[in-house]
């Protein structure tokens, strides 16, 4: 199966393990049958250097990834605010092609048209997976080019949006016509599926959670770890992500104030609220109980996560935003950390039965729920075991890649 993955996003290196897992998939029986029914498969490697991963049934997945040479990102993810990709880099069984964006500061405008057209024409993919929502401009760019350069390809989008789409009548008809040229779509949350159905998307839709890397996030040997990182005997409630109002960090600090003095907070990340949050944390009962740590790579972050007694994601719904996923939920579970989230957006769906949920904006409810996760040994044991299972079954890169391959097989066979 020839797959072209188009990613205009400023992704961390560990996110690129998703296509690596796709390249290694043994392929579902359904996917195998779908390809074989279209034509006999003769394994080949092309001179351009694309990598092929052998499948158990004798086929190969030939995967090319298009990523931006340079793109802007949040300082919570990269201190410089920019990410770059090395041109021609080969990674874990797939070819990584770095192309210029039309506007590196705004990746939604898509790639330079001539550059992406050359790769699409060269690869002639059977499946084009685009990281981006169906109404995104860079998705429309890929669909228009597909119609001209590789009309038999199946275009699949991957979106996170869980807010109603509102547009003018002319725009609605434009998108509906474009969506007819797509094979299907994937959403990271069930609300996204509902939103797209209400917007008029009639192609096959799946909800597949965004995968986290269990190579990067996993339990580590804790012997001496807390002492080395400067923690004592205190209980640690951790947060990882952006320091912005919608993440409910003021609610988290208010909850910590209501918990015993033995409970300390560790906030890892960056963002425009940092100075305000530091002032809040320096006052009254929270003085010297909260640490702010900057952005850090996965190999360092996993050590801090393993010191958490609970991980909190207290997101708040805003007029133009609600939590779309919460990748840190799976990362915490993979490290064996009980997870507590608010009921904003997709958080309860992602947590499932493997974590605890409190009403958003309610600091008292959050404090009570965190106390259960931190101090109740039976609750902790149950949540940790359920978290490991949920990561393996639903939230890991391995689970995501398997579900994607099954979906591609159904689309090819349609």
C-alpha positions as CSV (number, residue, x, y, z in Angstrom):
1,X,0.0,0.0,0.0
2,X,1.4,3.4,-1.0
3,X,0.6,6.0,1.6
4,X,1.4,9.7,1.5
5,X,1.1,11.5,4.8
6,X,0.8,15.3,4.6
7,X,1.6,17.1,7.8
8,X,1.8,20.9,7.7
9,X,2.0,20.9,11.6
10,X,4.9,21.9,13.7
11,X,5.3,18.4,15.2
12,X,7.7,17.2,17.8
13,X,10.1,14.4,16.8
14,X,8.2,11.8,18.8
15,X,5.0,12.5,16.9
16,X,6.8,11.3,13.8
17,X,6.6,7.8,15.4
18,X,3.0,7.6,14.1
19,X,4.1,7.2,10.5
20,X,6.9,4.9,11.7
21,X,4.2,2.6,13.3
22,X,2.2,2.8,10.1
23,X,5.2,1.6,8.1
24,X,5.7,-1.3,10.4
25,X,2.0,-2.4,10.5
26,X,1.6,-6.1,9.5
27,X,-1.7,-5.0,7.9
28,X,-5.1,-6.2,8.9
29,X,-6.7,-9.0,6.9
30,X,-9.2,-6.5,5.6
31,X,-6.5,-4.2,4.3
32,X,-4.6,-7.1,2.8
33,X,-7.6,-8.4,0.9
34,X,-8.6,-4.9,-0.2
35,X,-5.2,-4.3,-1.9
36,X,-4.9,-7.8,-3.4
37,X,-8.4,-7.7,-4.9
38,X,-7.4,-4.6,-6.9
39,X,-4.2,-6.0,-8.4
40,X,-1.4,-8.5,-7.7
41,X,1.3,-6.9,-5.5
42,X,4.9,-7.1,-6.5
43,X,7.2,-5.7,-3.8
44,X,9.4,-2.9,-5.0
45,X,11.8,-0.3,-3.7
46,X,12.0,2.9,-5.8
47,X,15.3,4.6,-6.7
48,X,14.2,7.9,-5.1
49,X,14.9,6.3,-1.7
50,X,11.5,5.6,-0.3
51,X,11.6,3.0,2.4
52,X,9.4,-0.1,2.4
53,X,8.5,-2.1,5.5
54,X,7.8,-5.8,4.8
55,X,4.4,-7.0,5.9
56,X,3.7,-10.5,7.1
57,X,1.6,-11.3,4.1
58,X,4.3,-10.4,1.6
59,X,3.1,-6.9,0.8
60,X,4.8,-3.7,1.8
61,X,3.7,-0.4,3.1
62,X,5.5,2.3,1.1
63,X,5.2,5.5,3.1
64,X,6.3,9.0,2.4
65,X,5.8,11.9,4.8
66,X,5.6,15.5,3.8
67,X,6.5,17.9,6.6
68,X,7.4,21.6,6.7
69,X,11.0,22.7,6.5
70,X,10.2,25.4,9.1
71,X,7.0,26.2,11.0
72,X,5.8,28.2,13.9
73,X,4.8,26.5,17.1
74,X,3.8,27.3,20.7
75,X,6.6,28.1,23.1
76,X,5.1,25.4,25.4
77,X,6.3,22.9,22.8
78,X,9.5,24.6,21.6
79,X,11.2,27.4,23.5
80,X,12.2,29.1,20.3
81,X,8.7,29.1,18.8
82,X,9.9,27.3,15.7
83,X,10.4,23.8,14.5
84,X,12.6,22.6,11.6
85,X,12.8,19.4,9.7
86,X,16.1,18.1,8.1
87,X,15.6,17.6,4.3
88,X,16.0,14.1,3.1
89,X,16.0,12.6,6.6
90,X,15.0,8.9,6.6
91,X,13.3,7.7,9.8
92,X,12.1,4.2,10.8
93,X,11.0,2.8,7.5
94,X,9.5,5.8,5.8
95,X,10.8,8.7,3.6
96,X,10.6,12.1,5.2
97,X,10.4,15.0,2.7
98,X,10.8,18.6,4.0
99,X,9.0,21.2,1.9
100,X,8.5,24.9,2.3
101,X,5.2,26.3,3.6
102,X,3.5,29.1,1.8
103,X,3.7,30.9,5.2
104,X,5.9,29.4,7.9
105,X,4.1,31.5,10.5
106,X,0.7,30.1,9.5
107,X,0.8,26.5,8.4
108,X,-2.9,26.4,7.6
109,X,-2.2,28.0,4.2
110,X,-0.5,24.8,3.1
111,X,2.7,24.1,1.2
112,X,4.3,25.8,-1.8
113,X,2.1,24.4,-4.6
114,X,4.8,23.3,-7.0
115,X,6.8,21.6,-4.3
116,X,3.9,19.4,-2.9
117,X,2.7,18.7,-6.5
118,X,6.0,17.2,-7.4
119,X,5.9,14.8,-4.5
120,X,2.3,13.8,-5.1
121,X,3.0,13.1,-8.8
122,X,6.1,11.1,-8.0
123,X,4.6,8.9,-5.3
124,X,1.2,8.2,-6.9
125,X,-0.2,7.1,-3.5
126,X,-3.2,4.9,-3.0
127,X,-4.0,6.7,0.3
128,X,-3.3,10.4,1.2
129,X,-3.6,11.0,4.9
130,X,-3.7,14.7,5.8
131,X,-3.2,15.9,9.4
132,X,-5.9,18.5,9.5
133,X,-9.6,19.1,9.7
134,X,-11.9,18.7,6.6
135,X,-12.6,22.5,6.4
136,X,-8.8,23.4,6.6
137,X,-7.2,25.2,3.7
138,X,-4.3,22.9,3.5
139,X,-6.7,19.9,3.2
140,X,-8.4,21.6,0.3
141,X,-5.0,22.2,-1.3
142,X,-4.3,18.5,-1.2
143,X,-7.7,17.5,-2.6
144,X,-7.5,19.9,-5.6
145,X,-4.0,18.6,-6.4
146,X,-5.2,15.0,-6.0
147,X,-7.9,15.5,-8.6
148,X,-5.3,16.6,-11.1
149,X,-2.3,14.5,-10.3
150,X,-3.4,11.2,-8.7
151,X,-7.2,10.9,-9.2
152,X,-7.4,7.3,-7.9
153,X,-5.9,8.2,-4.5
154,X,-8.1,8.1,-1.4
155,X,-7.8,11.3,0.6
156,X,-8.4,11.0,4.4
157,X,-8.4,13.9,6.8
158,X,-7.6,13.8,10.6
159,X,-9.3,16.5,12.6
160,X,-9.7,17.7,16.2
161,X,-12.5,20.3,15.9
162,X,-15.4,19.8,18.2
163,X,-17.2,23.1,17.7
164,X,-20.1,23.7,15.3
165,X,-19.0,24.9,11.9
166,X,-20.8,28.1,10.7
167,X,-20.3,29.5,7.3
168,X,-22.0,31.4,4.5
169,X,-24.1,29.5,2.0
170,X,-21.6,29.8,-0.9
171,X,-18.8,28.6,1.3
172,X,-20.9,25.6,2.5
173,X,-21.5,24.5,-1.1
174,X,-17.9,24.9,-2.0
175,X,-16.8,22.6,0.8
176,X,-19.5,20.0,0.1
177,X,-18.4,19.8,-3.5
178,X,-14.8,19.4,-2.3
179,X,-15.7,16.8,0.3
180,X,-17.2,14.6,-2.5
181,X,-13.6,14.1,-3.7
182,X,-12.5,12.7,-0.4
183,X,-12.7,9.1,0.7
184,X,-13.3,9.6,4.4
185,X,-12.2,11.3,7.5
186,X,-11.0,10.6,11.1
187,X,-11.7,12.7,14.1
188,X,-9.9,12.6,17.5
189,X,-13.2,12.9,19.4
190,X,-16.8,11.8,19.0
191,X,-18.1,15.4,19.0
192,X,-16.0,16.0,15.9
193,X,-17.8,13.2,14.1
194,X,-21.1,14.7,15.0
195,X,-20.0,18.2,14.0
196,X,-18.9,17.0,10.6
197,X,-22.1,15.0,10.0
198,X,-24.1,18.2,10.8
199,X,-21.9,20.2,8.5
200,X,-22.8,17.8,5.6
201,X,-19.8,15.4,5.4
202,X,-21.3,12.2,4.0
203,X,-18.1,10.1,3.6
204,X,-17.1,7.3,6.0
205,X,-16.0,8.8,9.4
206,X,-14.1,7.2,12.2
207,X,-13.2,8.3,15.7
208,X,-9.6,7.3,16.4
209,X,-7.7,8.7,19.3
210,X,-4.4,10.5,18.6
211,X,-1.6,8.1,19.6
212,X,1.1,8.7,22.2
213,X,4.5,7.2,22.1
214,X,5.0,4.5,24.7
215,X,8.7,4.5,23.7
216,X,8.9,8.0,25.2
217,X,6.2,7.8,28.0
218,X,6.5,4.8,30.3
219,X,7.3,3.9,33.9
220,X,10.9,4.4,34.9
221,X,13.0,3.2,37.8
222,X,12.0,5.6,40.6
223,X,14.9,4.7,42.9
224,X,16.5,8.1,43.8
225,X,14.5,9.9,41.1
226,X,12.5,12.2,43.3
227,X,15.6,13.2,45.3
228,X,17.6,13.8,42.2
229,X,14.9,16.1,40.8
230,X,14.6,18.0,44.0
231,X,11.4,16.5,45.4
232,X,11.1,15.4,49.0
233,X,8.3,13.4,50.6
234,X,5.5,15.8,49.5
235,X,2.7,14.6,47.2
236,X,3.0,16.0,43.7
237,X,0.1,17.1,41.5
238,X,1.4,17.8,38.0
239,X,0.3,19.7,34.9
240,X,2.0,19.7,31.5
241,X,1.1,22.0,28.6
242,X,0.3,25.6,27.7
243,X,-0.1,28.3,30.3
244,X,-3.3,29.8,28.9
245,X,-6.7,30.6,30.4
246,X,-8.5,27.7,28.7
247,X,-6.3,25.2,30.5
248,X,-8.0,26.0,33.9
249,X,-4.7,26.6,35.7
250,X,-6.2,29.2,38.0
251,X,-8.8,26.6,39.0
252,X,-5.9,24.1,39.6
253,X,-4.1,26.5,41.9
254,X,-7.4,27.2,43.8
255,X,-7.8,23.5,44.2
256,X,-4.3,23.0,45.5
257,X,-5.0,25.7,48.1
258,X,-7.9,23.6,49.5
259,X,-5.7,20.4,49.7
260,X,-3.3,19.6,52.6
261,X,0.0,21.4,52.8
262,X,1.8,18.2,51.9
263,X,0.4,18.4,48.4
264,X,2.6,20.4,46.0
265,X,2.1,21.5,42.4
266,X,4.5,21.2,39.5
267,X,3.5,23.0,36.3
268,X,5.6,22.2,33.2
269,X,5.3,24.3,30.1
270,X,5.1,27.9,29.0
271,X,2.7,30.5,27.9
272,X,1.4,34.1,28.4
273,X,-0.2,33.3,31.8
274,X,3.1,32.3,33.5
275,X,3.8,35.6,35.3
276,X,0.2,35.8,36.5
277,X,0.2,32.2,37.7
278,X,3.5,32.7,39.5
279,X,2.0,35.6,41.4
280,X,-1.0,33.5,42.4
281,X,1.2,30.7,43.6
282,X,3.4,33.0,45.7
283,X,0.6,34.2,47.9
284,X,-1.0,32.7,51.0
285,X,-1.3,29.0,51.5
286,X,0.4,28.2,48.2
287,X,3.7,30.0,49.0
288,X,6.6,27.6,48.3
289,X,4.2,24.8,47.3
290,X,4.2,25.3,43.5
291,X,7.1,24.9,41.0
292,X,7.1,26.2,37.5
293,X,9.4,24.3,35.0
294,X,9.9,25.2,31.4
295,X,9.4,23.2,28.3
296,X,11.4,20.0,28.2
297,X,12.0,17.1,25.8
298,X,10.3,13.8,26.3
299,X,13.3,12.0,27.8
300,X,13.4,14.6,30.6
301,X,9.6,15.0,30.9
302,X,9.0,11.3,31.4
303,X,11.2,11.5,34.6
304,X,9.1,14.3,36.1
305,X,5.9,12.7,35.1
306,X,6.9,9.5,36.9
307,X,7.2,11.6,40.1
308,X,3.6,12.8,39.9
309,X,1.1,11.4,42.3
310,X,-1.6,12.7,40.0
311,X,-1.8,14.5,36.7
312,X,-4.4,17.2,36.3
313,X,-6.0,18.7,33.2
314,X,-8.6,21.2,34.5
315,X,-9.5,22.7,31.1
316,X,-12.3,25.3,30.9
317,X,-14.7,25.7,27.9
318,X,-14.5,29.1,26.2
319,X,-16.8,30.7,23.7
320,X,-14.6,29.6,20.8
321,X,-12.8,26.6,22.3
322,X,-13.2,23.5,24.4
323,X,-10.7,20.7,25.0
324,X,-10.3,18.8,21.8
325,X,-8.3,15.9,23.1
326,X,-5.7,16.3,25.9
327,X,-2.7,14.2,24.7
328,X,-1.1,14.5,28.1
329,X,-3.9,12.3,29.5
330,X,-2.5,9.2,27.6
331,X,1.1,10.3,28.4
332,X,0.3,10.3,32.1
333,X,-1.5,7.0,32.0
334,X,1.5,5.4,30.2
335,X,3.7,6.5,33.0
336,X,1.5,4.9,35.6
337,X,0.1,8.2,36.9
338,X,-3.6,8.6,38.0
339,X,-5.2,11.2,35.8
340,X,-7.8,13.8,36.9
341,X,-9.6,15.9,34.3
342,X,-12.4,18.4,34.0
343,X,-15.5,17.6,32.0
344,X,-14.6,20.1,29.2
345,X,-15.0,18.8,25.7
346,X,-13.3,15.5,24.9
347,X,-11.6,15.0,28.3
348,X,-14.2,12.5,29.7
349,X,-14.2,10.5,26.5
350,X,-10.4,10.2,26.4
351,X,-10.2,9.4,30.1
352,X,-12.9,6.8,29.9
353,X,-13.0,4.5,33.0
354,X,-9.2,5.0,33.6
355,X,-9.3,8.3,35.4
356,X,-11.4,10.7,37.4
357,X,-13.5,13.6,36.1
358,X,-14.5,16.8,38.0
359,X,-16.9,19.6,37.0
360,X,-15.0,22.3,35.1
361,X,-14.5,25.6,36.9
362,X,-15.3,24.0,40.3
363,X,-12.1,24.2,42.4
364,X,-13.7,22.4,45.4
365,X,-14.8,19.5,43.2
366,X,-11.4,19.4,41.6
367,X,-9.6,19.4,45.0
368,X,-11.8,16.5,46.3
369,X,-11.2,14.5,43.1
370,X,-7.5,15.1,43.2
371,X,-7.4,14.0,46.9
372,X,-9.0,10.7,46.0
373,X,-6.4,10.2,43.3
374,X,-3.5,11.1,45.6
375,X,-4.4,9.6,48.9
376,X,-6.8,6.7,48.3
377,X,-4.6,3.7,47.8
378,X,-7.4,1.5,46.4
379,X,-8.4,4.2,43.9
380,X,-4.8,4.8,42.8
381,X,-4.2,1.1,42.2
382,X,-7.4,0.8,40.1
383,X,-6.7,3.9,38.1
384,X,-3.0,2.9,37.4
385,X,-4.0,-0.5,36.1
386,X,-6.9,0.8,34.0
387,X,-4.6,3.5,32.6
388,X,-2.1,1.0,31.3
389,X,-4.9,-1.0,29.6
390,X,-6.4,2.1,28.1
391,X,-3.1,3.2,26.6
392,X,-2.5,-0.2,25.1
393,X,-6.0,-0.6,23.7
394,X,-6.9,3.0,22.6
395,X,-4.4,5.8,23.3
396,X,-1.0,4.4,22.0
397,X,0.6,5.0,18.6
398,X,0.3,1.2,18.1
399,X,-3.5,1.3,18.6
400,X,-3.9,4.4,16.4
401,X,-1.8,3.0,13.5
402,X,-3.7,-0.3,13.6
403,X,-7.1,1.4,13.4
404,X,-5.9,3.7,10.6
405,X,-4.7,0.8,8.5
406,X,-8.0,-1.0,9.0
407,X,-9.8,2.2,7.9
408,X,-7.6,2.6,4.8
409,X,-8.3,-1.0,3.8
410,X,-12.0,-0.5,4.0
411,X,-11.8,2.7,1.9
412,X,-9.7,1.0,-0.8
413,X,-12.1,-1.9,-0.9
414,X,-15.2,0.4,-1.2
